[in-house]
Amino acid sequence: MPIWYVLVKRGPDSPTWKAVEKRVGKLDFAVLARNLNQVAKDYKISAVADPEQAAPFFEWLTDYAGLLAERGRVVPPELKDADPRTYRLLQARQIDSGWLGRDWWRKMPNASDGWALMCPSNRWLIQHHLSPWDEYEVGRTYRLFVRVKGGEKKKDGMAFACGVGNTNKEFPVDALADGRFHVLEVGEVKAEEQLRIWFALSKQMAMSEVFLDCLWLVPQPD
């Protein structure tokens, strides 16, 4: 089960998925999803991590398998015509945060995979420790983009902050006040051996919540 879990979290475009296929033959995401769902049902698995409930993850897994079967690749509209070799995409559901609120996962129209991660806190509870095997090359420079939608505007100020490595940026409420998803660039970072992305509301708490759809890294020319 842990191997299935890593494969579905990393996804069919990941080096991990491709390396396993070289050893064992063609993998089928839908089969892995069914296997994981069945084991979770048989053994009454109730949590993915403490305190993250399992039910939303397995519901997303079923939905994502269906989208992959239908489309072949699940990407936001902004990457629809982009060469997949030119970016590394992570859906919010594929990041590895464990300290998430019980109701932070939401089905959401216009999210690239139909799901978004609600961030209602100004603490760094949403984090992802990037894998140098799957998501970046040590020493290379990348640009980080996030696709987000704002919640209710409470006052003027900054809506949220996001960072990767030593690069971080805050984004104003007015950039997200229309209730639509927007792609925002966080900045450039030179990848170290350990690289972490974090996402949180601004300490000003000028917006009630922000919804993270997905994020991606774009490698820059050497």
For each residue, the residues with C-beta under 8 A, 3 or more apart:
1: 4 5 36 39
2: 5 6
3: 6 7
4: 1 7 8 32 35 36
5: 1 2 8 9 36
6: 2 3 9 10 16
7: 3 4 10 16 17 20 27 32
8: 4 5 11 29 32 33 36 61 64
9: 5 6 94 96
10: 6 7 14 16 17 94 131 134
11: 8 14 17 29 91 94
12: 17 27 29 68
13: 17 73 84 89
14: 10 11 17 18 134
15: 18 19 133 134
16: 6 7 10 19 20 131 133 134
17: 7 10 11 12 13 14 20 21 27
18: 14 15 21 22
19: 15 16 22 23
20: 7 16 17 23 24 27
21: 17 18 24 25 26 27
22: 18 19
23: 19 20
24: 20 21 27
25: 21
26: 21
27: 7 12 17 20 21 24 31 32
28: 31 32
29: 8 11 12 32 33 64 65 68 69
30: 33 34 65 66 68 69
31: 27 28 34 35
32: 4 7 8 27 28 29 35 36
33: 8 29 30 36 37 61 62 64 65
34: 30 31 37 38 65
35: 4 31 32 38 39
36: 1 4 5 8 32 33 39 40 58 61
37: 33 34 40 41 58 61 62
38: 34 35 41 42
39: 1 35 36 42 43 45
40: 36 37 43 44 45 54 58
41: 37 38 44
42: 38 39
43: 39 40
44: 40 41
45: 39 40 54
46: 53 54 55
47: 50 51 52 53 54
48: 52 53 54 57 98
49: 52 98 99
50: 47 98
51: 47 99 100 101 102
52: 47 48 49 57 97 98 99 100 102
53: 46 47 48 56 57 102
54: 40 45 46 47 48 57 58
55: 46 58 59
56: 53 59 60 105
57: 48 52 53 54 60 61 93 105
58: 36 37 40 54 55 61 62
59: 55 56 62 63
60: 56 57 63 64 93 105 113 115
61: 8 33 36 37 57 58 64 65
62: 33 37 58 59 65 66
63: 59 60 66 67 113 114 115
64: 8 29 33 60 61 67 68 74 91 93 113
65: 29 30 33 34 61 62 68 69
66: 30 62 63 69 70
67: 63 64 70 71 74 113 114
68: 12 29 30 64 65 71 72 73 74
69: 29 30 65 66
70: 66 67
71: 67 68 74
72: 68
73: 13 68 84
74: 64 67 68 71 91 112 113
75: 79 80 82 84 89 112
76: 79 80 89 112 147 181 183 213 214
77: 80 112
78: 82 147 183
79: 75 76 82 87 89 216
80: 75 76 77
81:
82: 75 78 79 86 87
83: 86
84: 13 73 75 87 89
85:
86: 82 83 218 219
87: 79 82 84 216 217 218 219
88: 134 135 136 216 217 219
89: 13 75 76 79 84 214 215 216
90: 94 95 128 135 214 215 216
91: 11 64 74 94 112 113 115 213 214
92: 95 115 116 117 212 213 214 215
93: 57 60 64 105 113 115 117
94: 9 10 11 90 91
95: 90 92 117 126 127 128 197 215
96: 9 127 128 129
97: 52 100 125 126 127 128
98: 48 49 50 52
99: 49 51 52 125
100: 51 52 97 104 105 117 125 126
101: 51 104 118 120 121 125
102: 51 52 53
103: 106 118
104: 100 101 117 118 119 120
105: 56 57 60 93 100 115 116 117 118
106: 103 115 116 117 118 211
107: 114 115
108: 111 114 115 116 149 211 213
109: 114
110: 149 180 181
111: 108 114 115 116 181 211 213 214
112: 74 75 76 77 91 147 213 214
113: 60 63 64 67 74 91 93 213 214
114: 63 67 107 108 109 111
115: 60 63 91 92 93 105 106 107 108 111
116: 92 105 106 108 111 149 211 212 213
117: 92 93 95 100 104 105 106 126 211 212
118: 101 103 104 105 106 151 209 210 211
119: 104 125 126 160 199 200 201 209 210 211 212
120: 101 104 151 201 208 209
121: 101 125 200 201
122: 200 201 202 203 205
123: 200
124: 127 198 199 200
125: 97 99 100 101 119 121 200
126: 95 97 100 117 119 198 199 200 212
127: 95 96 97 124 196 197 198 199
128: 90 95 96 97 196 197 198
129: 96 194 195 196
130: 134 135 136 164 191 195 196 197 217
131: 10 16 134 135 136
132: 135 136 137 138 191 193 195
133: 15 16
134: 10 14 15 16 88 130 131
135: 88 90 130 131 132 217
136: 88 130 131 132 140 142 191 195 217 219
137: 132 140 191 219
138: 132 191 192 193
139: 190 191
140: 136 137 190 191 219 220 222
141: 188 189 190 191 219 220
142: 136 164 188 189 191 217 218 219 220
143: 185 187 188 217 218 220
144: 162 164 167 185 186 187 188 189 197 215 216 217
145: 183 184 185 186 215 216 217 218
146: 162 183 184 186 199 212 214 215
147: 76 78 112 181 182 183 184 212 213 214 215
148: 160 171 176 181 182 184 210 211 212 213
149: 108 110 116 176 179 180 181 182 210 211 213
150: 153 159 173 175 176 177 178 179 207 210 211
151: 118 120 207 208 209 210 211
152: 207 208 209
153: 150 173 174 177 206 207 208
154: 205 206 207 208
155: 173 204 206
156: 173 174 206
157: 172 173 202 204 206
158: 161 170 171 172 173 202 204 206
159: 150 170 171 172 173 175 176 201 202 206 207 210
160: 119 148 170 171 199 200 201 202 207 210
161: 158 168 169 170 171 199 200 201 202
162: 144 146 168 169 171 184 186 197 198 199 200
163: 167 168 169 186 197 198
164: 130 142 144 167 168 186 187 189 195 196 197 198
165: 189 190 191 192 195 196
166: 189
167: 144 163 164 186 187 188 189
168: 161 162 163 164 186 187
169: 161 162 163 186 187
170: 158 159 160 161 202
171: 148 158 159 160 161 162 175 176 184
172: 157 158 159 175
173: 150 153 155 156 157 158 159 176 177 206 207
174: 153 156 177
175: 150 159 171 172 182 184
176: 148 149 150 159 171 173 182 207 210
177: 150 153 173 174
178: 150
179: 149 150
180: 110 149
181: 76 110 111 147 148 149 213
182: 147 148 149 175 176
183: 76 78 145 146 147
184: 145 146 147 148 162 171 175
185: 143 144 145
186: 144 145 146 162 163 164 167 168 169
187: 143 144 164 167 168 169
188: 141 142 143 144 167 220
189: 141 142 144 164 165 166 167 195
190: 139 140 141 165
191: 130 132 136 137 138 139 140 141 142 165 195
192: 138 165 195
193: 132 138
194: 129
195: 129 130 132 136 164 165 189 191 192
196: 127 128 129 130 164 165
197: 95 127 128 130 144 162 163 164 215
198: 124 126 127 128 162 163 164
199: 119 124 126 127 146 160 161 162 212
200: 119 121 122 123 124 125 126 160 161 162
201: 119 120 121 122 159 160 161 205 207 209 210
202: 122 157 158 159 160 161 170 205 206 207
203: 122
204: 155 157 158
205: 122 154 201 202
206: 153 154 155 156 157 158 159 173 202
207: 150 151 152 153 154 159 160 173 176 201 202 210
208: 120 151 152 153 154
209: 118 119 120 151 152 201
210: 118 119 148 149 150 151 159 160 176 201 207
211: 106 108 111 116 117 118 119 148 149 150 151
212: 92 116 117 119 126 146 147 148 199 215
213: 76 91 92 108 111 112 113 116 147 148 149 181
214: 76 89 90 91 92 111 112 113 146 147
215: 89 90 92 95 144 145 146 147 197 212
216: 79 87 88 89 90 144 145
217: 87 88 130 135 136 142 143 144 145
218: 86 87 142 143 145
219: 86 87 88 136 137 140 141 142
220: 140 141 142 143 188
221:
222: 140
